[in-house]
Amino acid sequence: MHQNWETIEKFCKMMGGQPDIWYATNIEIHDYMEASKLLQFAADESFVYNPTAMDLWLSVDGEIVKLPGGEQKSLL
């Protein structure tokens, strides 16, 4: 091995407890990805509807936009 356990520990300390990082289990990531596949976009991409109960996040023109479950949001 490369004897780099100390490097891994330093990385984990640096990344832990960050407010802008979503710490999720494998099933949470799976469920989120499945929900994101169900988003319904208008043909002209002027709005999106989230038919799930899960809040999802989108990048719209470089901004992060929250799309609550069951809601529709304009993308213009």
N, C-alpha and C positions, 0 to 999 in steps of 0.2 A: 504494500500500500504506500501511498504518498505521505502518510503521517500528517494529514491536514485537518484533523478533528478540531484543532484550535481555530482554524479559519472558519469552519462551519459554525462553531459556537459564536464567534464574533459576528458573523453574518446574521445569525438568528437574533442576537441581542440588538443589533442595529435595526432589523426589520420588525421586531416584536413591538406590540403596543402602539402602532402607528394608526392615527384616526382615519386616514384615507386609504387603508388597505382592508379588504374584505377577507377575513380569516374564515374559511368555510371547509366543511367536511366534503368528502367525495360525493356523497349523496346530495348535499346542498348544491354543489356545482352542477351535478347531473340534472336535478330538478329545475334549476335556473335555465340551463341550456334548452331543456325540453319546453319550458314556458316561452322562451324567446322565439322558438320555432313557430309558435301559434300567433304571433303578432300579425295583425291584419292591416296592411297599408293600402291607402287609396291608390287607384291606378295612376294618378298624377303625382303621387307621393306628397299630397298636401296635408294629410293627417294620418295618424296611426291609432289603432284600437287595440287595447290589451284585454283579451277575453278571459284571462286567468285571474285568480285571486292573489297572485304574487306581484309585488312591485318590481318593475324592471327599469333599467337605465339605458338610455340611448345617447349617442353622440350626434348632436344636430348642429351643423355648422361650427364644429369645434367645441361646442358647449355640452356639458353633461346634463341631460334632462331626465328627471324622474317621471316614469309613467306608472301611476298606481294601478293596481288590479281593477279591472272593470271600467276603466276610463279611456276616453279618446282625447288625443291631444293634436293640436295643429302643429304642423312642421314648417309653416311659413313664417 
